[in-house]
Amino acid sequence: MHVRTCAALYIHANTLYNRLERIDKLIGPGWKDSSRNLDLQLAMRLNRLISTIVQHHDGR
């Protein structure tokens, strides 16, 4: 599975594992749980939406 992921991201397997470890350190190991995963997806989408609204409001 990681081979396809690395190929899709154009990165080495070690880079993938390092990034996954960093995610664990930043937001905790529970990010893989389905309920936590949904929370994180919603938070990222809301962040993107708010950024778009702010940029539009500021005329950027």
MDAnalysis code that builds the backbone (N, CA, C; Angstrom):
import MDAnalysis as mda
import numpy as np

u = mda.Universe.empty(180, n_residues=60, atom_resindex=np.repeat(np.arange(60), 3), trajectory=True)
u.add_TopologyAttr("name", ["N", "CA", "C"] * 60)
u.add_TopologyAttr("resid", np.arange(1, 61))
u.add_TopologyAttr("resname", ["MET", "HIS", "VAL", "ARG", "THR", "CYS", "ALA", "ALA", "LEU", "TYR", "ILE", "HIS", "ALA", "ASN", "THR", "LEU", "TYR", "ASN", "ARG", "LEU", "GLU", "ARG", "ILE", "ASP", "LYS", "LEU", "ILE", "GLY", "PRO", "GLY", "TRP", "LYS", "ASP", "SER", "SER", "ARG", "ASN", "LEU", "ASP", "LEU", "GLN", "LEU", "ALA", "MET", "ARG", "LEU", "ASN", "ARG", "LEU", "ILE", "SER", "THR", "ILE", "VAL", "GLN", "HIS", "HIS", "ASP", "GLY", "ARG"])
u.atoms.positions = np.array([
    [0.823, -1.199, 0.000],
    [0.000, 0.000, 0.000],
    [0.864, 1.258, 0.000],
    [1.902, 1.287, 0.814],
    [2.723, 2.488, 0.883],
    [3.443, 2.759, -0.434],
    [3.675, 1.736, -1.229],
    [4.362, 1.922, -2.514],
    [3.518, 2.801, -3.425],
    [2.217, 2.541, -3.494],
    [1.330, 3.352, -4.335],
    [1.201, 4.769, -3.794],
    [1.153, 4.900, -2.475],
    [1.061, 6.225, -1.868],
    [2.297, 7.046, -2.189],
    [3.460, 6.451, -2.030],
    [4.713, 7.147, -2.337],
    [4.772, 7.544, -3.808],
    [4.356, 6.654, -4.673],
    [4.363, 6.956, -6.108],
    [3.411, 8.103, -6.422],
    [2.243, 8.101, -5.809],
    [1.261, 9.159, -6.059],
    [1.748, 10.515, -5.564],
    [2.521, 10.505, -4.471],
    [3.038, 11.749, -3.897],
    [4.425, 12.115, -4.419],
    [5.013, 11.225, -5.219],
    [6.372, 11.418, -5.750],
    [7.384, 11.612, -4.623],
    [7.285, 10.750, -3.598],
    [8.212, 10.821, -2.471],
    [8.742, 9.426, -2.154],
    [9.850, 9.391, -1.427],
    [10.458, 8.143, -0.971],
    [9.679, 7.622, 0.235],
    [9.724, 6.331, 0.459],
    [9.005, 5.712, 1.583],
    [9.425, 6.321, 2.920],
    [10.713, 6.600, 3.093],
    [11.173, 7.205, 4.350],
    [10.527, 8.567, 4.572],
    [10.355, 9.328, 3.501],
    [9.707, 10.632, 3.601],
    [8.264, 10.465, 4.061],
    [7.579, 9.481, 3.502],
    [6.198, 9.213, 3.908],
    [6.132, 8.875, 5.393],
    [6.993, 7.965, 5.836],
    [6.983, 7.568, 7.244],
    [7.333, 8.738, 8.159],
    [8.273, 9.579, 7.750],
    [8.624, 10.758, 8.545],
    [7.443, 11.713, 8.657],
    [6.729, 11.897, 7.565],
    [5.569, 12.790, 7.590],
    [4.462, 12.237, 8.481],
    [4.243, 10.931, 8.417],
    [3.224, 10.323, 9.269],
    [3.601, 10.434, 10.746],
    [4.882, 10.289, 11.062],
    [5.346, 10.464, 12.441],
    [5.134, 11.898, 12.897],
    [5.391, 12.842, 12.002],
    [5.198, 14.259, 12.346],
    [3.723, 14.553, 12.622],
    [2.840, 13.983, 11.820],
    [1.406, 14.147, 12.055],
    [1.042, 13.607, 13.433],
    [1.565, 12.434, 13.776],
    [1.318, 11.859, 15.103],
    [1.751, 12.811, 16.208],
    [2.908, 13.438, 16.042],
    [3.425, 14.347, 17.064],
    [2.598, 15.623, 17.148],
    [2.141, 16.135, 16.002],
    [1.412, 17.400, 15.983],
    [-0.018, 17.279, 16.498],
    [-0.728, 16.243, 16.078],
    [-2.147, 16.157, 16.435],
    [-2.507, 14.911, 17.222],
    [-1.531, 14.100, 17.516],
    [-1.770, 12.906, 18.313],
    [-2.068, 11.695, 17.458],
    [-1.814, 10.524, 18.008],
    [-1.968, 9.294, 17.237],
    [-3.417, 8.951, 16.901],
    [-4.390, 9.603, 17.526],
    [-5.789, 9.293, 17.280],
    [-6.319, 9.769, 15.941],
    [-5.476, 10.418, 15.132],
    [-5.952, 10.955, 13.846],
    [-6.393, 9.858, 12.897],
    [-6.001, 8.630, 13.160],
    [-6.378, 7.517, 12.288],
    [-7.779, 6.985, 12.597],
    [-8.326, 7.316, 13.755],
    [-9.670, 6.866, 14.124],
    [-10.701, 7.559, 13.242],
    [-11.730, 6.827, 12.836],
    [-12.702, 7.377, 11.890],
    [-13.414, 8.613, 12.431],
    [-13.775, 8.633, 13.702],
    [-14.464, 9.809, 14.245],
    [-13.530, 11.011, 14.315],
    [-12.302, 10.792, 14.687],
    [-11.315, 11.876, 14.741],
    [-10.963, 12.325, 13.335],
    [-10.918, 11.391, 12.402],
    [-10.617, 11.705, 11.016],
    [-11.662, 12.656, 10.456],
    [-12.924, 12.406, 10.743],
    [-13.995, 13.286, 10.281],
    [-13.840, 14.676, 10.875],
    [-13.543, 14.761, 12.171],
    [-13.323, 16.059, 12.813],
    [-12.209, 16.831, 12.121],
    [-11.114, 16.154, 11.822],
    [-9.982, 16.810, 11.175],
    [-10.325, 17.259, 9.758],
    [-11.055, 16.435, 9.016],
    [-11.460, 16.815, 7.663],
    [-12.356, 18.049, 7.692],
    [-13.307, 18.070, 8.612],
    [-14.189, 19.227, 8.731],
    [-13.417, 20.479, 9.130],
    [-12.483, 20.337, 10.054],
    [-11.677, 21.479, 10.482],
    [-10.862, 22.041, 9.321],
    [-10.275, 21.166, 8.507],
    [-9.487, 21.639, 7.366],
    [-10.368, 22.315, 6.321],
    [-11.552, 21.771, 6.083],
    [-12.470, 22.382, 5.112],
    [-12.958, 23.741, 5.606],
    [-13.276, 23.832, 6.899],
    [-13.697, 25.110, 7.460],
    [-12.576, 26.135, 7.400],
    [-11.362, 25.705, 7.680],
    [-10.215, 26.600, 7.601],
    [-10.069, 27.153, 6.191],
    [-10.182, 26.283, 5.196],
    [-10.074, 26.698, 3.797],
    [-11.204, 27.667, 3.435],
    [-12.420, 27.385, 3.887],
    [-13.567, 28.237, 3.604],
    [-13.395, 29.609, 4.237],
    [-12.987, 29.637, 5.495],
    [-12.782, 30.908, 6.187],
    [-11.683, 31.715, 5.514],
    [-10.603, 31.069, 5.113],
    [-9.517, 31.764, 4.414],
    [-10.013, 32.383, 3.117],
    [-10.842, 31.659, 2.383],
    [-11.398, 32.172, 1.134],
    [-12.288, 33.378, 1.396],
    [-13.112, 33.301, 2.421],
    [-14.000, 34.418, 2.759],
    [-13.187, 35.639, 3.154],
    [-12.169, 35.456, 3.977],
    [-11.328, 36.569, 4.416],
    [-10.613, 37.194, 3.223],
    [-10.065, 36.383, 2.337],
    [-9.381, 36.911, 1.155],
    [-10.348, 37.693, 0.277],
    [-11.555, 37.178, 0.099],
    [-12.556, 37.862, -0.715],
    [-12.952, 39.185, -0.064],
    [-13.118, 39.169, 1.252],
    [-13.512, 40.374, 1.987],
    [-12.415, 41.436, 1.929],
    [-11.164, 41.002, 2.013],
    [-10.032, 41.931, 1.979],
    [-9.697, 42.381, 0.568],
    [-10.346, 41.809, -0.437],
    [-10.100, 42.195, -1.821],
    [-8.820, 41.636, -2.400],
    [-8.348, 40.542, -1.867],
    [-7.102, 39.941, -2.368],
    [-7.359, 39.067, -3.546],
])
